[in-house]
Amino acid sequence: MSVQKVALIGANGQFGSDIAKVFQKDSTYELFPLTKNEIDVTQPDQVKEVLERIAPSIVINTAAYHKVDEVEDNSAKAFEVNATAEKNLAEICQEKGIVLTFISTDYVFGLDEKRTLPYVETDPTAPVNVYGVSKVAGESVTRYISRKHFVVRVCGLFGVSGAAGKGGNFIETMIRLGKERGVVKVVNDQVLTPTYTKNIAENMAELLRTDNYGLYHLTSEGQCSWWEFASKIFKLAKMDVKCGPVPSTEFPTRAKRPHYSVLENSAFKKLGLGKMRPWEENLELYLKEKGYL
């Protein structure tokens, strides 16, 4: 199999860092990691120049404006980064025959407040915040402009490098608060699937070797509330923390969150590829990698 050149946009982010690690070890890929200093997705001329220089066969775009509460008051910036920039990227990739991979989110769903069944790829999107709307727009331009595309929806990300601008990730926040306070309150009415970025990257390496273009959900197996997630973190890390469940009304946020945004990896399973592990197993692997276990 010939080696494929991969241009990875957002290579130093939480997810990008794990994609970089996984793809750099994979002999079927030659990775070109690009940080914001090297490529600004909102500058089409620069994007074109960088891609012409590298001449990749695949582009993975993890760049996003994802500070969900901040986005509510900065919709123009959200659409510029999450949709307009992706449209420009899709046009360049389509023109040059490059496979485009766009990373999307479970936040494209959430309007159905009675939902209790995981969403599949064929379910209609219905976001409840501006961030979700901007990502739906990014998905749409990818799918209609770029013939060779993968749109990959992810959920509840945690990775070793932590999320830029968010101060780590949920696990690190819980461990820190648990140590500082011994008592934490966590919302119990938002259900999701916490997912280890490294596990997604491993499965993406499998997916991108195929030409089964389209829309995919790639998340851990299973589901839990944020409170159940926190409780499991403390249990595995053997921390004596009193963890109390509370409704999300106790922690009002600028942006609304979905009550239920669990994704089913339906399309990926049909390909018979790879394996997304249960979230509990992924959590344990993460805690080991970080030296907590």
C-alpha positions in Angstrom: 0.0 0.0 0.0 1.4 3.4 -0.9 2.1 5.9 1.8 -0.5 8.7 2.1 0.5 12.2 3.0 -1.8 13.6 5.7 -2.0 17.4 6.6 -3.3 17.6 10.1 -4.8 21.0 11.0 -4.9 21.8 14.7 -2.1 19.3 15.5 -1.4 20.6 19.0 -5.0 20.6 20.3 -6.4 17.9 22.6 -7.6 15.7 19.8 -5.0 16.8 17.2 -2.2 15.7 19.6 -3.5 12.1 19.8 -4.1 12.0 16.0 -0.5 13.1 15.5 0.8 10.4 17.9 -1.2 7.6 16.3 -0.6 8.6 12.7 3.1 9.2 13.2 3.5 5.5 14.3 1.5 4.2 11.3 3.8 3.4 8.3 0.9 3.8 5.8 0.8 7.6 6.6 3.3 10.4 6.4 2.1 13.1 8.7 2.4 16.9 8.3 1.3 18.4 11.7 0.1 22.0 11.3 -0.5 24.3 14.3 -2.4 27.6 14.1 1.0 29.4 13.6 1.6 27.4 10.5 -1.9 27.4 9.0 -4.9 29.7 9.9 -8.0 28.1 8.4 -9.7 31.6 8.2 -7.0 32.7 5.6 -7.9 30.9 2.3 -4.8 32.1 0.5 -2.5 30.8 3.2 -4.4 27.5 3.4 -4.0 27.1 -0.4 -0.3 27.9 -0.3 0.4 25.4 2.6 -1.6 22.6 0.9 0.1 23.2 -2.5 3.5 23.0 -0.8 2.7 19.8 1.1 0.5 18.2 -1.6 -1.3 15.9 0.8 -3.7 13.1 -0.2 -5.7 13.7 3.0 -6.5 16.7 5.1 -7.8 16.4 8.7 -9.4 19.5 10.0 -9.6 19.6 13.8 -9.5 23.4 14.1 -12.7 24.7 15.7 -14.0 27.6 17.8 -15.5 25.4 20.5 -15.8 27.5 23.7 -19.5 26.8 23.7 -20.7 29.5 26.1 -18.4 32.2 24.5 -19.7 31.2 21.0 -23.3 32.3 22.0 -22.1 36.0 21.9 -19.6 35.5 19.0 -21.7 33.8 16.4 -19.9 35.6 13.5 -16.5 34.2 14.7 -18.0 30.8 15.2 -19.4 30.7 11.6 -16.1 32.0 10.2 -14.0 29.3 11.9 -16.5 26.3 11.9 -18.3 26.9 8.6 -16.8 29.5 6.2 -13.2 28.3 6.7 -14.4 24.7 6.2 -16.2 25.8 3.0 -12.9 27.3 1.6 -11.0 24.2 2.7 -13.6 22.0 1.0 -13.3 23.9 -2.3 -9.5 23.7 -2.3 -9.6 19.9 -1.5 -12.2 19.3 -4.2 -10.2 21.2 -6.8 -7.0 19.2 -5.9 -8.7 15.8 -5.4 -7.7 15.7 -1.7 -9.7 13.7 0.8 -11.2 16.1 3.4 -11.9 15.0 7.0 -14.0 17.3 9.1 -14.3 16.8 12.9 -17.9 17.5 14.1 -19.7 17.0 17.4 -22.6 15.5 19.3 -23.9 19.1 19.7 -25.5 18.9 16.3 -28.3 17.2 18.2 -30.2 18.0 21.4 -33.6 19.7 20.5 -35.5 16.5 21.2 -35.7 16.7 25.0 -37.5 13.3 25.3 -34.8 11.5 23.5 -33.4 8.3 25.2 -32.0 6.4 22.1 -28.6 7.0 20.7 -28.5 9.1 17.5 -27.5 7.4 14.3 -25.9 9.1 11.3 -29.2 9.2 9.4 -31.0 11.2 12.2 -31.8 14.8 11.3 -29.6 17.4 13.1 -31.3 19.7 15.6 -28.8 21.7 17.7 -29.7 23.7 20.8 -26.8 26.3 20.8 -24.9 28.5 18.3 -21.8 26.2 18.4 -24.0 23.2 17.3 -25.6 25.3 14.5 -22.1 26.4 13.2 -20.9 22.8 13.2 -24.0 21.7 11.2 -23.1 24.4 8.7 -19.5 23.0 8.6 -20.8 19.5 8.0 -23.1 20.7 5.3 -20.5 22.6 3.2 -18.1 19.6 3.5 -20.7 17.2 2.3 -22.0 19.2 -0.7 -18.6 20.6 -1.9 -16.1 17.8 -1.3 -16.9 14.6 -3.1 -14.2 12.7 -1.2 -15.0 13.5 2.5 -15.3 12.0 5.9 -17.4 13.9 8.5 -16.6 12.4 11.9 -18.8 13.3 14.9 -17.3 12.9 18.3 -18.6 13.3 21.9 -17.3 14.1 25.4 -13.6 14.3 24.5 -10.8 13.7 26.9 -7.1 13.4 25.8 -3.8 13.5 27.5 -2.8 17.0 26.3 -6.1 18.6 27.5 -8.3 21.1 25.6 -6.7 24.5 24.8 -8.6 27.4 26.4 -10.7 25.0 28.5 -8.1 24.3 31.2 -7.5 20.6 30.6 -10.6 18.5 30.4 -13.4 17.2 32.6 -11.3 14.4 34.2 -8.5 16.8 35.2 -11.1 19.3 36.5 -12.8 16.6 38.7 -9.4 15.3 40.0 -8.3 18.8 40.9 -11.6 19.8 42.5 -11.8 16.5 44.4 -8.3 17.0 45.8 -9.0 20.7 46.7 -12.5 20.3 48.2 -13.3 16.6 48.9 -16.9 17.4 47.9 -18.1 18.1 44.3 -21.6 18.6 42.7 -22.0 17.3 39.2 -25.0 17.6 36.8 -27.0 14.3 36.4 -29.5 15.3 33.7 -27.1 15.5 30.7 -26.3 12.1 29.2 -23.4 11.6 26.8 -20.6 9.2 25.9 -17.2 10.3 27.3 -14.6 9.4 24.6 -10.8 9.0 24.6 -9.3 11.0 21.8 -6.5 8.3 21.3 -9.2 5.6 20.7 -10.9 7.8 18.1 -7.5 8.5 16.4 -6.8 4.7 16.2 -10.1 4.1 14.5 -9.8 7.1 12.2 -6.5 5.6 11.0 -8.5 2.5 9.9 -11.3 4.5 8.4 -9.1 6.8 6.3 -7.4 3.8 4.7 -10.7 3.1 3.0 -12.6 5.1 0.4 -15.9 4.6 2.2 -16.5 8.4 2.3 -19.4 9.8 4.2 -20.6 10.6 7.7 -19.5 8.6 10.8 -20.0 8.7 14.5 -16.9 7.7 16.4 -17.5 7.6 20.2 -16.9 5.2 23.0 -19.5 2.5 23.6 -22.1 3.0 26.3 -23.5 6.2 27.9 -23.6 8.0 31.3 -24.4 11.3 32.9 -21.7 13.7 33.8 -22.3 12.7 37.5 -21.9 9.0 36.7 -18.7 9.9 34.8 -17.3 11.9 37.7 -18.2 9.1 40.2 -16.3 6.5 38.1 -13.3 8.8 37.9 -13.1 9.0 41.7 -13.7 5.3 42.1 -11.0 4.3 39.6 -8.5 6.8 41.0 -9.3 5.6 44.5 -10.2 9.1 45.7 -12.4 9.7 48.7 -14.6 12.4 47.3 -18.3 13.0 48.1 -19.8 13.4 44.6 -23.4 14.7 44.6 -25.8 14.6 41.6 -27.6 17.9 40.8 -29.8 19.2 38.0 -28.2 21.4 35.4 -30.3 24.3 36.6 -27.9 24.5 39.6 -25.1 25.5 37.1 -26.7 27.9 34.6 -24.6 28.4 31.5 -24.8 30.9 28.7 -25.3 28.2 26.1 -28.0 25.5 26.4 -26.6 21.9 26.5 -28.3 18.8 25.1 -30.0 16.6 27.7 -29.1 13.6 25.7 -26.5 13.5 22.9 -25.3 9.9 22.8 -24.1 8.8 19.4 -24.3 5.2 18.0 -21.3 4.2 15.7 -23.8 2.7 13.3 -22.1 3.4 9.9 -18.6 2.5 11.2 -19.8 -0.9 12.5 -21.3 -1.6 9.1 -17.8 -1.4 7.7 -16.7 -4.0 10.2 -13.7 -1.9 11.1 -11.7 -1.2 14.2 -13.1 -1.0 17.7 -14.3 1.8 19.9 -14.0 0.6 23.5 -16.5 1.1 26.3 -16.1 4.5 28.0 -15.2 2.9 31.3 -12.3 1.1 29.7 -11.1 4.2 27.9 -11.3 6.1 31.1 -9.1 3.5 32.8 -6.5 3.6 30.0 -6.4 7.4 30.2 -5.9 7.4 33.9 -3.1 4.9 33.5 -1.4 7.0 30.8 -1.6 10.1 33.0 -0.1 8.2 35.9 -3.1 8.3 38.2 -3.4 4.5 38.5 
